[in-house]
């Protein structure tokens, strides 16, 4: 399931990110492309582990830790340090599937990619093209969100970024290992949690029906979570 999460970064934060990123030394994305990706990847990336990538990545992680919708949807156990990319001048990333397991550079930690996330750092009006297209059970879904918004999608899905024909598309992206690996189980928990959250304003906090549903949520999570 595709899950949009609005306002991970405020517009002020986006402006600050862009002030730093627009003058950053971008590198050819081919440097980090695997054998198959080389044929379809044409973009620029910020060097992993550079001071700017680390600083901005940590700021994003702190914001995500305070974003209840993200926690509810992803149930994260590990997050790969956020990366940054830029598409312009026809830049594109053809259909591909993300690698299943990623080693965090300079550490012995590996992250299984259950969810992929794109955090948009350019407004849709700033560029033409550059849609994220994700293949799912109901066909292809195209995503192009406001700056500061994020989309989560299953890493198992085939996806692509269509050519940017004018302007520049700047984004951060990352992979998430979830406590609940199975996508449909995680989606059930998300739906249940959102329904419970929606009820809390309508019923008393000690309403027995609310307590029962909350217990079901936690007991399912207890069965399925691997930490
Ligand atoms: Ni990808």
Boltz pocket constraint, residues with backbone or C-beta under 6 A from the ligand:
constraints:
  - pocket:
      binder: B
      contacts: [[A, 96], [A, 97], [A, 98], [A, 159]]
      max_distance: 6.0
